[in-house]
Structures are given as C-alpha cells and as structure tokens.
Amino acid sequence: MACQPSVNHGHDADFSIVRLPVWSCVNFPEACSVCQRIAKALFDANGALTAADRRIFSKEIEEIVCSYVLDENHGVMLTPSSDAEHDYTCLVQVDVFLKKPGKTRRIAELCHRAMPHPLIVVLHDGDSVMFSMAEKRYSRDGKEQNVLERVVYTEWHTASQLEDSFVKADYAETRASTFAALHRHYTELLEVLNVSDYTGKEPSSRLKEEERRKILEELHVIDNELASLKARARQESELSRQVELNLKARRLVQHRHELVGQLES
C-alpha cells in the first residue's frame, strides 16, 4: 500500500505544489520529497474539529505541508505491515508553519488524528522547531478515524541546538528493516531529546524505556501544574492563599527534582 500525502483522497483540488522552506531534519532521500500544501479545510472534514480547533487553525496556522513521503513508490524498500488496527506501510513528514505559537500540542494532535499514516509532525515558529510523533490505531467502534495510543512532543529548539541530534537521526545511518521499526527509532530519538532537555545529557542506559516514558509524562504534568500555580499566585490577593499556593509549588519543585534525578541515575 502506498501512502498518499492527504487527509482525504477525494479532494485533489485542495492540494498544490509549494516551494516553502521545508526540510528533512533527518536527511530523508530527495526522491521522497513531495512538497504538497494541505488545505486546512480538509482537517475539519476528516478530524471533526471543534469550534475552538477551527479558531486555532485560523489564527495560529499559516500553512500545512506534506513534505516527505517514505514508501515503496518513492524508493524506500522497507518491509511494510498493516492489520485491522495499525498501519506501518510508510512514514510521512508534515510541516506546520505557524503565525504564532499557541496551542501547538493540540495542532500536532489534530494532525495525527486526521491523517491515517505514521507521521513526523514538524512545527515551525521562525527559526525554532518542535517535533511530535504518535502511536495510533484505527478506531474499533468506527466513531473515530484514528485513536492516539501515545503521543510524544518535544520542546522548541533552534536548528543549531539540534546539530548533535540530527547526526544521530540521519536517515542514511538508520538500520531499520521495517517501517514499524523506523517509526519506533525516531520516536525513541524524540524521547532521548526530551530527557536531555531535563538533564543536559542522554538518558541512563540502566533506565528501562517504559520507566523513562512514565517519568517524562509525570514531569510534563508537573511543569503544567507549576505554570498554573504561578499564574494563580500572581492573581491572588489574599496573603494566606498566596502562601498556600507557593508551598504547593515548592513541593512540586522538589518532586520534579527527584524525577530528574531518576532520569540521570
């Protein structure tokens, strides 16, 4: 099965060739470059956008481009696999150019939900980029097109900050023999990047992959809660309430420090 760079195969008129500054962060073969703009309206047709999602697409997104399609039609002869729930017959890079960064994780999630193929989603804000990949399956009850089992997001980085990561992610150096393995390889590299953002170094080899994932997920929850607590403390007029919020934040900071220590150990 060959991948199509679309979210809806029946709307060819909604695609056009573009020459935006899309790039392969992992040196994908030039033969896999497609550079097709994807109309934002198609995401509404395929992803069941809410009113809030439509506002995000309208206000925050400049362009969405299918940049690279790795499949047998483009000369990538890895072993494909598919069943009733999962599709690993290709790998697609989608670049999202933002007017301004806002609900970036939600934008990446909607891309994963709307497009059935395994994706590397690259969000652009000027010279900074953010990456997302997801493990997903087809819906068992037919109510949703794609169910996201797990989504990985990175923080924002400039290209210069990612030079070492790009070397390790170079497609020419990968040893994957299947599309499923290739997808796992790049998902793993995003998680390694997330660990290095917290610790300043690569994850310990003694930490199991599932343990590392759980720690990263908990750290993300803590970071969001800390940001919320700080915002509430700034708005709080009662001193006793400010003290309560600050104490809670201190406990979270301590727990965060302990979790980062686990990543380092």
C-alpha positions in Angstrom: 0.0 0.0 0.0 1.5 3.4 -1.0 1.0 6.4 1.1 -0.9 9.4 -0.2 0.0 12.9 1.2 -3.5 13.8 2.1 -6.2 13.5 4.8 -8.9 12.9 2.2 -8.2 11.1 -1.0 -11.2 12.6 -2.8 -10.1 16.3 -2.7 -7.2 16.5 -5.1 -8.1 20.1 -5.9 -7.3 21.0 -2.3 -3.6 20.3 -2.8 -0.9 22.3 -4.6 2.8 22.0 -5.1 4.7 24.5 -3.0 8.3 25.6 -2.5 8.2 26.7 1.1 11.4 26.2 3.1 10.5 22.7 4.2 13.5 20.5 5.0 14.2 17.0 6.2 15.5 17.2 9.7 16.8 13.7 9.4 18.2 13.9 5.8 15.4 11.9 4.1 16.1 11.0 0.4 15.4 13.8 -2.0 13.3 11.3 -4.1 10.8 11.2 -1.2 10.2 15.0 -1.3 6.7 15.8 -2.4 6.1 19.4 -1.0 2.3 19.5 -1.3 0.3 22.0 0.6 -2.6 20.5 2.5 -5.8 22.7 2.8 -6.7 23.5 6.4 -10.4 22.8 5.5 -9.6 19.1 5.0 -8.8 18.7 8.7 -12.3 19.8 9.5 -13.7 17.3 7.1 -11.6 14.5 8.5 -10.8 15.4 12.1 -14.1 16.6 13.4 -12.7 20.0 14.6 -14.4 21.7 17.4 -15.2 25.4 17.2 -12.1 26.1 19.4 -10.0 23.9 17.0 -11.2 25.9 14.0 -10.1 29.1 15.7 -6.7 27.6 16.3 -6.3 26.6 12.7 -7.5 30.1 11.5 -5.4 32.2 13.9 -2.3 30.2 14.5 -1.5 28.3 11.3 -0.1 29.8 8.2 0.5 26.7 6.1 0.4 22.9 6.4 2.7 21.0 4.0 3.2 17.3 3.3 7.0 17.4 2.8 8.3 13.9 2.6 6.7 10.5 1.9 8.8 7.5 2.6 7.2 4.4 0.9 7.9 2.0 -1.9 6.7 4.4 -4.6 9.5 6.8 -3.5 12.2 4.2 -3.5 12.1 3.2 0.2 12.1 -0.5 0.3 11.5 -1.3 4.0 9.1 -4.0 4.9 5.5 -2.7 5.4 3.0 -4.1 7.8 -0.7 -3.5 8.4 -3.6 -5.1 10.1 -7.1 -4.2 11.2 -5.8 -1.7 13.8 -2.3 -0.5 12.8 -0.7 0.8 9.6 3.1 0.8 9.1 3.3 1.0 5.4 5.1 4.3 5.2 6.4 7.3 7.1 5.3 10.9 6.3 6.8 14.2 7.4 4.2 17.0 7.8 5.4 20.6 8.4 3.2 23.1 10.1 4.2 26.8 9.7 2.7 28.9 12.4 1.7 32.5 12.5 2.3 32.4 16.2 2.9 29.6 18.7 0.0 28.9 20.9 -1.9 25.5 21.1 1.0 23.7 19.4 0.4 20.3 21.1 -3.3 20.4 20.1 -2.3 21.2 16.5 0.1 18.3 16.4 -2.6 16.0 17.9 -5.1 17.0 15.3 -2.6 16.3 12.5 -2.1 12.8 13.9 -5.8 12.2 14.3 -6.7 13.4 10.8 -4.1 11.6 8.8 -4.1 7.8 9.0 -0.4 7.3 8.3 2.5 7.4 10.8 3.7 11.0 10.9 6.7 13.1 11.9 5.0 16.4 12.6 7.4 19.4 12.5 6.0 22.7 13.7 7.8 25.9 12.7 8.0 29.2 14.5 10.6 31.3 12.8 13.9 29.6 13.3 12.6 27.3 16.0 11.1 23.9 15.5 9.1 21.4 17.6 8.5 17.7 16.8 5.7 15.3 17.5 5.1 11.6 16.8 2.3 9.3 17.8 1.5 5.6 18.2 -2.1 5.3 16.9 -4.6 2.7 15.7 -7.8 2.6 13.8 -10.9 3.0 15.9 -12.6 -0.3 16.9 -16.1 1.2 17.0 -15.9 3.4 14.0 -16.7 6.6 15.9 -13.2 8.0 15.3 -10.9 7.6 12.4 -7.7 7.3 14.4 -7.2 6.6 18.1 -4.0 8.0 19.6 -2.4 5.5 22.0 0.6 7.6 22.9 1.9 11.0 21.6 5.4 12.3 22.0 6.1 16.1 21.8 9.4 17.9 22.2 10.1 21.5 23.3 11.0 24.2 20.9 14.6 24.2 19.7 16.6 26.1 17.1 18.4 24.1 14.4 21.8 24.9 15.9 20.7 23.4 19.2 19.8 20.2 17.4 23.0 19.6 15.5 24.0 16.6 17.6 20.5 15.1 17.4 20.4 15.5 13.6 23.7 13.5 13.3 22.2 10.6 15.3 18.9 10.8 13.4 20.4 10.8 9.9 18.2 8.5 7.8 21.3 7.2 5.9 22.6 5.8 9.2 19.5 4.1 10.3 19.4 0.3 10.4 15.7 -0.3 10.4 14.4 -3.0 8.2 10.7 -2.3 8.6 8.5 0.9 8.6 7.4 0.0 12.1 11.0 -0.1 13.3 11.8 3.2 11.6 8.8 4.8 13.4 10.0 3.4 16.7 13.5 4.6 16.0 12.5 8.2 15.5 10.0 8.2 18.4 12.9 6.9 20.6 15.1 9.8 19.5 12.5 12.4 20.4 12.3 10.9 23.9 16.1 11.0 24.2 15.9 14.7 23.2 13.3 15.3 25.9 15.5 13.6 28.5 18.5 15.7 27.5 16.3 18.9 27.8 15.7 18.0 31.5 19.2 16.6 32.4 21.6 18.1 29.9 22.7 14.6 28.9 21.5 11.4 27.3 19.3 9.1 29.4 20.9 6.4 31.6 21.1 3.0 29.9 20.0 1.5 33.2 16.6 3.1 33.0 14.0 1.0 31.2 12.2 2.6 28.2 8.8 2.3 29.9 10.1 3.8 33.1 11.6 6.7 31.2 8.4 7.4 29.5 6.4 7.4 32.7 8.9 9.9 34.2 8.7 12.2 31.2 4.9 12.1 31.3 4.9 13.0 35.0 7.4 15.8 34.5 5.2 17.3 31.8 2.2 17.2 34.2 4.2 18.8 36.9 5.5 21.6 34.6 1.9 22.4 33.6 0.8 22.4 37.2 3.6 24.7 38.2 2.8 27.1 35.5 -0.8 27.2 36.6 0.1 27.7 40.3 2.4 30.6 39.5 -0.3 32.3 37.4 -2.8 31.8 40.2 -0.4 33.1 42.9 0.2 36.3 40.9 -3.6 36.9 40.7 -4.3 36.0 44.3 -4.9 39.0 46.7 -5.1 37.1 50.0 -1.7 36.5 51.6 -2.7 33.2 53.2 -3.8 31.9 49.9 -0.6 33.0 48.2 1.4 31.2 50.9 -0.6 28.0 50.3 -0.1 28.1 46.6 3.7 28.8 47.0 4.0 25.8 49.4 2.3 23.6 46.9 4.6 24.8 44.2 7.7 24.1 46.4 6.5 20.5 46.9 6.1 20.1 43.2 9.5 21.5 42.5 11.1 19.1 45.0 9.3 16.2 43.3 10.4 17.4 39.9 14.0 17.5 41.1 13.6 13.9 42.3 12.2 12.8 38.9 15.0 14.5 37.0 17.5 12.7 39.3 15.9 9.4 38.3 16.5 10.2 34.6 20.1 10.9 35.4 20.8 7.9 37.6 
